[in-house]
Amino acid sequence: MNYSSISEDSSATLPCAPIFCAPLTSSFGDILILWEGQDASSLCRIYLPKDVVAQFDRARVDFPHLTLWEKGAALPSAIESIAELLHAILAGRPVQLPFAILEKSLRPLGVFQQKVLMLEATIPFGHISTYRELARASGNSLAFRAVARALSHNPLPLLIPCHRVIASNGSLAGYQGGTAMKQHLLELEGIPFSSEAVDLKRAKLWNFSA
């Protein structure tokens, strides 16, 4: 599978298998889950809410042959499990991430982005890290801008919790679902804030070598 919207190679071709999507309601708006095949052979992407463009329209730009799952129809069991995980995350509950599913879904990406995202996925509930620390853990402490770019193109936000990575000064920087959603998710995990920035003196900083 090669997803042009999430691959570092913009010339990558779209997958031939049918892609389906279904909305998941949240307090910030609908989250869209995309998967490949009627039986959900592979999770493709998760779109967080945004104000400017309707979710389905955004997804159709990246996946022109996208099909909306029939309303009221039972989801494939694998996608139902993903939806349950997302509900738990949105409620501020710790979950066991499906690392095998994440690794499979990230295969179309470049090696560096895969490494960054899988490292990021190891940051546990209630902890944060910084772009600079994540760059150091990925093998190049100067690559923090590349790390920020990799996270901004995270195809599976929430499951790969890039909301747990912030700027070195405690500011939230960016987030696919907006900084209000990012702060909300962090506060649900008990991350302390001072104004609109994380209180680094009291926050639990994750050590990737632990």
Backbone bond lengths (Angstrom), bond angles and torsions (degrees), N, CA, C in turn:
res aa  C-N    CA-C-N  psi(-1)  N-CA   C-N-CA  omega(-1)  CA-C   N-CA-C  phi
1 M - - - 1.458 - - 1.518 109.32 -
2 N 1.334 116.36 136.51 1.450 121.29 175.14 1.519 108.41 -131.50
3 Y 1.315 117.88 113.71 1.443 121.58 -177.94 1.517 108.60 -102.13
4 S 1.314 116.53 114.16 1.456 120.08 -174.21 1.513 111.82 -61.80
5 S 1.331 117.38 -29.69 1.460 120.21 -176.39 1.511 112.63 -76.94
6 I 1.322 118.95 -21.08 1.454 119.54 -175.23 1.514 112.49 -119.60
7 S 1.304 117.62 -2.48 1.452 120.21 179.34 1.514 109.90 -87.98
8 E 1.314 117.25 148.95 1.450 120.71 175.12 1.521 110.87 -71.46
9 D 1.317 118.03 -15.46 1.454 122.91 177.38 1.517 108.26 -97.33
10 S 1.342 117.46 104.15 1.451 120.91 -174.75 1.508 112.72 -68.17
11 S 1.320 118.98 -10.78 1.458 121.82 -179.63 1.522 111.75 -92.06
12 A 1.352 117.68 1.77 1.452 120.95 -177.41 1.524 110.17 -62.45
13 T 1.319 117.13 148.07 1.452 121.74 -178.12 1.518 111.11 -89.42
14 L 1.328 116.06 155.79 1.449 120.85 177.92 1.513 110.47 -76.27
15 P 1.323 118.36 153.92 1.459 120.92 179.95 1.522 111.13 -68.10
16 C 1.340 116.39 152.97 1.459 121.82 -179.74 1.523 111.39 -84.75
17 A 1.328 117.67 -29.62 1.461 121.10 -178.62 1.525 109.45 -66.87
18 P 1.352 118.18 149.69 1.467 120.44 179.55 1.516 111.97 -63.78
19 I 1.320 115.50 141.80 1.458 122.12 178.90 1.524 108.21 -112.66
20 F 1.325 115.84 128.92 1.454 121.69 -179.81 1.530 109.53 -115.01
21 C 1.324 115.41 159.60 1.461 119.40 177.72 1.516 110.20 -144.57
22 A 1.318 115.04 154.74 1.461 121.61 177.59 1.525 108.16 -146.74
23 P 1.343 117.32 142.17 1.458 120.41 179.44 1.526 112.12 -84.17
24 L 1.323 114.78 149.81 1.460 122.34 175.39 1.526 106.48 -126.03
25 T 1.315 116.88 120.84 1.462 120.97 -175.62 1.524 111.53 -73.95
26 S 1.335 116.06 135.69 1.462 121.55 174.01 1.519 108.22 -138.88
27 S 1.321 116.42 169.09 1.464 120.58 -179.97 1.524 112.11 -67.74
28 F 1.332 116.89 -15.45 1.462 121.43 179.16 1.530 111.92 -98.41
29 G 1.317 117.10 -2.49 1.451 121.30 -176.89 1.522 110.22 122.70
30 D 1.326 115.54 178.48 1.458 119.53 -177.53 1.527 112.35 -71.44
31 I 1.324 114.94 135.08 1.465 122.70 171.24 1.522 106.29 -101.33
32 L 1.317 116.54 135.45 1.460 120.59 -176.25 1.528 110.23 -106.54
33 I 1.328 116.30 126.65 1.469 122.51 177.90 1.520 108.42 -105.58
34 L 1.327 117.27 128.13 1.461 122.50 179.03 1.517 109.79 -115.21
35 W 1.333 116.05 139.63 1.458 120.34 177.18 1.520 110.45 -145.22
36 E 1.315 114.61 162.57 1.462 121.72 -176.72 1.529 109.81 -101.34
37 G 1.334 116.48 127.66 1.457 121.20 172.95 1.516 114.04 87.65
38 Q 1.327 115.73 149.87 1.459 121.59 179.61 1.523 112.27 -57.03
39 D 1.312 116.40 -35.83 1.462 120.75 -177.67 1.522 112.67 -95.24
40 A 1.337 115.64 14.17 1.469 120.92 177.94 1.524 111.34 57.54
41 S 1.318 115.64 57.56 1.458 119.14 -179.67 1.525 112.24 -67.17
42 S 1.338 116.76 -22.32 1.460 118.90 -179.88 1.524 110.44 -159.24
43 L 1.329 115.96 134.75 1.454 121.66 173.11 1.523 108.33 -74.48
44 C 1.342 117.13 130.68 1.463 120.73 -175.77 1.520 113.44 -100.70
45 R 1.331 115.09 -51.88 1.462 116.99 -171.75 1.513 110.64 -163.78
46 I 1.327 115.13 155.63 1.461 122.96 173.53 1.526 107.50 -125.85
47 Y 1.330 116.39 126.26 1.463 121.79 177.07 1.523 109.16 -105.73
48 L 1.327 116.03 125.54 1.452 120.79 175.58 1.527 109.93 -84.78
49 P 1.330 117.25 158.66 1.474 120.16 -178.21 1.525 112.14 -62.14
50 K 1.324 114.89 143.31 1.458 122.14 171.21 1.518 108.40 -141.15
51 D 1.320 115.77 150.23 1.460 119.78 -172.67 1.531 113.94 -79.31
52 V 1.313 117.56 -30.24 1.459 119.81 -166.03 1.522 112.86 -78.25
53 V 1.317 117.83 -45.46 1.460 121.38 -173.83 1.528 109.39 -123.19
54 A 1.332 116.68 139.42 1.458 121.02 177.95 1.521 110.03 -59.32
55 Q 1.347 115.96 142.78 1.456 121.09 -175.60 1.527 112.88 -55.21
56 F 1.315 117.10 -48.24 1.459 120.23 -176.53 1.524 110.68 -64.31
57 D 1.323 117.06 -38.10 1.465 120.51 178.49 1.529 110.73 -64.79
58 R 1.332 116.80 -39.67 1.468 120.46 177.20 1.518 110.41 -61.76
59 A 1.323 115.12 -46.64 1.464 119.52 -177.65 1.524 111.89 -65.69
60 R 1.335 116.83 -35.25 1.461 120.04 -178.93 1.524 112.15 -67.05
61 V 1.325 116.69 -26.70 1.465 119.91 175.33 1.526 109.94 -63.97
62 D 1.336 115.92 -42.06 1.471 121.11 -178.68 1.521 112.30 -81.18
63 F 1.326 116.13 -31.71 1.471 121.59 -177.61 1.536 108.22 -130.86
64 P 1.336 117.81 84.34 1.469 121.70 -172.48 1.527 114.46 -57.41
65 H 1.318 118.35 -27.68 1.466 121.08 -177.04 1.527 112.08 -100.53
66 L 1.303 115.12 24.11 1.454 121.41 -178.94 1.531 111.36 -63.87
67 T 1.334 116.27 139.28 1.462 122.15 178.06 1.518 110.15 -120.54
68 L 1.331 115.97 129.26 1.449 120.38 177.84 1.527 109.34 -75.92
69 W 1.325 116.36 127.41 1.467 121.22 179.81 1.522 109.45 -61.90
70 E 1.313 116.43 140.92 1.454 121.06 -176.38 1.529 110.67 -58.32
71 K 1.331 115.70 128.29 1.455 120.91 -178.63 1.526 110.41 -62.17
72 G 1.316 116.64 130.21 1.452 121.69 179.41 1.512 114.04 89.04
73 A 1.327 117.53 -14.88 1.459 120.53 179.06 1.526 109.52 -75.36
74 A 1.319 115.89 145.37 1.465 120.50 179.30 1.526 109.89 -64.08
75 L 1.313 115.70 136.19 1.454 120.12 176.98 1.521 109.91 -74.50
76 P 1.337 117.37 152.51 1.468 118.76 170.28 1.524 109.55 -54.24
77 S 1.309 117.23 145.98 1.468 120.92 -173.42 1.526 112.33 -56.78
78 A 1.335 116.68 -38.11 1.468 119.62 -179.55 1.524 111.07 -64.67
79 I 1.322 117.04 -39.10 1.464 120.81 179.87 1.519 110.53 -74.56
80 E 1.311 117.54 -34.99 1.460 120.49 175.19 1.526 110.25 -60.52
81 S 1.325 116.76 -38.92 1.469 120.81 177.39 1.523 111.17 -64.82
82 I 1.343 116.49 -40.52 1.462 120.70 177.33 1.519 109.89 -63.68
83 A 1.328 117.13 -43.52 1.466 121.06 179.22 1.522 110.75 -59.78
84 E 1.319 117.68 -40.26 1.463 121.26 178.70 1.527 111.07 -64.49
85 L 1.329 116.39 -39.66 1.463 120.09 176.50 1.524 110.75 -62.41
86 L 1.333 116.31 -44.35 1.460 120.54 -178.99 1.529 110.71 -63.76
87 H 1.315 117.30 -41.14 1.464 120.89 176.94 1.537 110.42 -58.97
88 A 1.330 116.15 -42.41 1.471 120.37 -179.87 1.523 110.93 -65.17
89 I 1.317 116.71 -43.40 1.464 121.30 179.79 1.525 110.06 -62.58
90 L 1.330 116.61 -44.26 1.459 121.21 -179.83 1.526 112.02 -66.49
91 A 1.321 116.56 -22.44 1.464 121.10 177.51 1.524 111.97 -89.37
92 G 1.341 116.62 -0.63 1.455 120.00 178.12 1.510 114.31 80.89
93 R 1.332 116.36 27.22 1.467 120.03 178.80 1.529 109.86 -104.89
94 P 1.326 118.54 139.43 1.475 120.62 176.28 1.520 110.43 -67.39
95 V 1.324 116.87 144.37 1.461 121.96 179.66 1.521 109.94 -133.11
96 Q 1.310 114.97 161.01 1.459 121.42 172.68 1.519 107.13 -90.43
97 L 1.324 116.95 112.81 1.456 120.08 -176.56 1.524 110.94 -70.76
98 P 1.344 117.63 142.07 1.473 121.58 179.46 1.530 110.44 -83.98
99 F 1.338 117.07 79.26 1.461 121.33 -171.49 1.529 112.52 -59.51
100 A 1.325 118.12 -35.42 1.466 119.66 179.44 1.529 110.67 -63.98
101 I 1.334 116.47 -40.09 1.466 120.89 178.21 1.528 110.23 -67.56
102 L 1.322 116.85 -41.51 1.454 120.63 179.29 1.525 110.77 -61.18
103 E 1.324 116.72 -48.00 1.455 120.65 -179.01 1.523 111.45 -59.83
104 K 1.326 117.27 -42.06 1.461 121.25 179.16 1.520 111.03 -64.13
105 S 1.324 116.89 -42.92 1.461 121.26 -177.99 1.526 112.30 -68.59
106 L 1.334 117.38 -26.30 1.468 121.07 -177.32 1.525 113.58 -88.44
107 R 1.321 117.99 -5.21 1.466 120.18 -175.96 1.525 114.74 -56.07
108 P 1.340 120.07 -32.58 1.468 118.38 178.89 1.524 114.29 -68.49
109 L 1.324 118.11 -13.90 1.461 121.65 -176.66 1.518 111.85 -80.90
110 G 1.338 114.98 165.27 1.451 120.25 174.92 1.518 111.55 -66.49
111 V 1.318 116.11 160.38 1.470 121.64 -175.45 1.528 111.36 -59.95
112 F 1.347 117.27 -43.87 1.464 120.24 -178.06 1.527 110.91 -63.23
113 Q 1.335 117.03 -45.87 1.462 119.12 -178.97 1.521 111.35 -65.10
114 Q 1.329 117.42 -38.86 1.464 119.36 176.08 1.523 110.98 -59.03
115 K 1.329 115.71 -45.49 1.465 120.40 -178.16 1.519 110.96 -62.00
116 V 1.342 116.51 -46.48 1.465 121.18 -179.42 1.525 110.99 -60.78
117 L 1.325 116.55 -46.81 1.457 120.26 -176.54 1.528 112.32 -67.30
118 M 1.323 117.10 -39.51 1.456 118.85 178.93 1.530 111.42 -70.89
119 L 1.331 117.59 -34.03 1.462 120.40 173.09 1.523 110.13 -63.75
120 E 1.314 115.35 -44.47 1.462 120.80 -179.26 1.524 110.95 -60.45
121 A 1.336 115.44 -36.57 1.467 120.15 -178.96 1.527 112.52 -65.34
122 T 1.336 117.64 -15.79 1.468 120.20 179.99 1.528 112.51 -83.65
123 I 1.336 117.77 -10.07 1.467 119.64 178.30 1.525 107.83 -67.34
124 P 1.310 118.79 118.58 1.475 119.92 -173.46 1.518 113.25 -77.56
125 F 1.282 113.97 163.86 1.461 123.71 175.52 1.527 109.73 -50.82
126 G 1.344 116.35 134.08 1.452 120.77 176.84 1.517 114.80 84.02
127 H 1.331 117.73 4.60 1.460 121.92 178.84 1.525 109.43 -121.20
128 I 1.319 115.21 159.11 1.467 120.62 174.74 1.534 109.49 -132.55
129 S 1.324 115.06 164.28 1.453 121.12 171.13 1.521 107.26 -140.57
130 T 1.320 116.12 -178.44 1.458 120.92 179.24 1.516 109.61 -119.82
131 Y 1.324 115.34 161.90 1.457 120.04 177.67 1.530 110.58 -58.73
132 R 1.326 115.60 -37.79 1.468 119.47 -178.71 1.532 111.09 -67.77
133 E 1.330 117.07 -42.45 1.461 119.92 179.01 1.530 111.35 -66.40
134 L 1.313 116.08 -37.84 1.458 119.63 177.94 1.526 110.49 -66.84
135 A 1.330 116.83 -36.53 1.471 120.19 175.93 1.523 110.27 -63.91
136 R 1.336 116.43 -42.45 1.467 119.82 178.84 1.530 110.34 -62.38
137 A 1.306 117.08 -41.71 1.465 120.55 179.89 1.525 111.78 -67.21
138 S 1.337 116.32 -27.72 1.466 119.97 179.50 1.516 112.50 -81.05
139 G 1.346 117.01 -7.15 1.458 120.57 175.10 1.510 115.72 110.56
140 N 1.362 117.87 -0.73 1.460 120.52 -179.48 1.518 108.43 -147.95
141 S 1.329 116.32 99.55 1.461 120.71 -175.46 1.517 113.17 -64.84
142 L 1.347 117.26 -16.73 1.460 120.91 -179.66 1.526 112.44 -90.29
143 A 1.310 116.79 -1.91 1.469 120.74 -174.21 1.519 112.41 -94.20
144 F 1.336 117.95 29.67 1.467 119.18 -175.24 1.525 112.19 -67.19
145 R 1.341 117.31 -28.90 1.466 118.56 176.53 1.522 110.59 -70.53
146 A 1.321 116.82 -38.17 1.462 120.31 176.30 1.519 110.58 -65.74
147 V 1.323 116.15 -35.57 1.459 120.51 176.56 1.525 109.86 -64.60
148 A 1.335 116.74 -45.15 1.465 120.42 178.91 1.527 110.55 -60.01
149 R 1.322 116.50 -39.33 1.466 119.87 178.64 1.528 110.51 -66.45
150 A 1.330 116.44 -41.79 1.468 120.06 179.23 1.521 110.80 -60.27
151 L 1.328 116.79 -41.74 1.458 119.93 -179.96 1.518 111.64 -71.30
152 S 1.336 117.26 -33.95 1.464 119.43 179.39 1.520 111.31 -67.05
153 H 1.338 116.85 -19.98 1.459 121.81 176.98 1.535 111.34 -108.38
154 N 1.321 115.74 22.93 1.461 120.58 176.23 1.526 109.12 -60.46
155 P 1.342 119.37 117.52 1.463 120.63 -177.61 1.527 113.49 -77.01
156 L 1.330 117.34 -12.57 1.464 120.46 -175.64 1.528 111.61 -129.61
157 P 1.347 117.19 57.66 1.468 118.59 178.94 1.522 110.56 -59.53
158 L 1.311 115.53 153.88 1.466 126.29 -172.80 1.522 109.90 79.78
159 L 1.349 118.09 -57.41 1.470 118.70 176.22 1.527 109.80 -64.18
160 I 1.319 116.43 -45.24 1.466 121.29 168.99 1.522 104.50 -100.78
161 P 1.331 117.43 99.66 1.468 121.83 -164.30 1.526 114.75 -78.38
162 C 1.330 115.47 73.68 1.465 118.78 -178.50 1.521 112.37 -68.97
163 H 1.342 117.13 -7.33 1.466 118.51 174.19 1.529 111.34 -66.66
164 R 1.333 117.51 -14.33 1.461 120.56 -179.33 1.524 113.22 -86.11
165 V 1.323 117.66 2.99 1.464 121.18 178.21 1.521 108.54 -111.38
166 I 1.326 115.97 127.30 1.460 121.94 -175.86 1.530 109.79 -129.39
167 A 1.329 116.04 176.55 1.465 120.79 176.76 1.528 109.87 -75.02
168 S 1.322 115.76 160.16 1.470 121.22 -176.22 1.525 113.14 -63.26
169 N 1.332 117.26 -22.69 1.467 120.32 179.56 1.530 112.68 -91.79
170 G 1.332 116.77 4.83 1.452 120.60 178.85 1.512 114.92 94.71
171 S 1.334 117.44 -10.68 1.464 119.28 178.50 1.524 109.81 -70.08
172 L 1.313 115.49 155.45 1.457 119.70 -173.48 1.517 113.23 -77.28
173 A 1.331 117.92 -20.55 1.463 121.64 -174.63 1.536 108.30 58.91
174 G 1.317 119.71 -139.91 1.457 120.54 -175.75 1.514 113.02 -101.31
175 Y 1.340 114.20 172.11 1.457 121.28 175.27 1.521 107.58 -163.96
176 Q 1.328 116.29 142.30 1.458 120.08 -176.48 1.523 112.51 -59.35
177 G 1.318 117.19 -34.47 1.455 120.98 -179.99 1.515 113.71 -93.46
178 G 1.342 117.38 6.67 1.455 121.72 -178.22 1.513 112.05 94.43
179 T 1.324 116.93 153.74 1.465 120.67 -175.36 1.528 112.13 -69.89
180 A 1.339 118.21 -25.94 1.473 119.22 176.99 1.525 110.29 -64.21
181 M 1.319 116.48 -41.31 1.459 120.44 177.83 1.522 110.27 -67.47
182 K 1.329 116.75 -39.64 1.463 121.07 179.54 1.530 110.49 -61.58
183 Q 1.322 116.83 -46.62 1.465 119.80 179.53 1.522 110.57 -64.27
184 H 1.319 116.88 -40.57 1.462 120.71 179.07 1.527 111.00 -59.42
185 L 1.331 117.06 -45.83 1.464 121.18 -179.53 1.527 110.70 -62.99
186 L 1.331 116.66 -42.39 1.460 120.42 -179.97 1.527 111.33 -66.44
187 E 1.315 116.71 -41.21 1.464 119.47 179.34 1.527 111.11 -65.18
188 L 1.340 117.25 -35.43 1.460 119.92 175.53 1.522 111.41 -61.44
189 E 1.333 117.15 -28.37 1.457 121.68 179.92 1.525 112.18 -89.30
190 G 1.329 116.48 3.02 1.455 120.01 177.51 1.511 114.64 85.70
191 I 1.331 117.98 14.47 1.464 120.50 178.45 1.533 108.44 -72.64
192 P 1.343 118.35 126.61 1.468 120.88 -177.34 1.527 112.00 -78.42
193 F 1.314 115.74 142.85 1.461 121.65 179.28 1.520 110.24 -121.76
194 S 1.323 114.37 151.55 1.444 123.18 169.35 1.513 105.96 -126.13
195 S 1.321 116.46 108.29 1.466 121.20 -169.49 1.530 108.53 61.94
196 E 1.333 118.27 -125.30 1.463 120.20 -178.15 1.527 112.28 -103.61
197 A 1.322 117.54 11.93 1.465 121.74 -179.91 1.525 109.82 -116.56
198 V 1.315 115.36 152.39 1.466 120.16 176.17 1.525 109.27 -68.33
199 D 1.306 115.89 136.04 1.464 121.45 176.58 1.526 107.46 -80.37
200 L 1.318 116.20 97.28 1.460 121.19 -173.91 1.527 112.72 -66.64
201 K 1.314 117.82 -22.70 1.463 120.45 179.87 1.526 111.36 -71.79
202 R 1.323 117.06 -26.56 1.462 120.57 -177.33 1.524 113.72 -110.62
203 A 1.325 117.01 -14.03 1.467 120.50 -177.67 1.527 110.55 -74.42
204 K 1.331 115.58 153.77 1.465 121.47 175.84 1.522 109.03 -88.00
205 L 1.339 115.12 111.45 1.460 120.33 -178.87 1.529 108.95 -91.09
206 W 1.321 116.25 130.32 1.454 120.52 -176.83 1.520 111.37 -82.20
207 N 1.327 115.93 134.72 1.454 122.48 176.98 1.535 107.55 -102.68
208 F 1.324 117.07 110.96 1.460 120.97 -175.08 1.533 112.93 -65.23
209 S 1.324 116.16 -19.42 1.468 118.73 -179.82 1.523 111.83 -87.91
210 A 1.341 116.07 -1.45 1.471 119.56 -177.70 1.521 110.58 -68.19
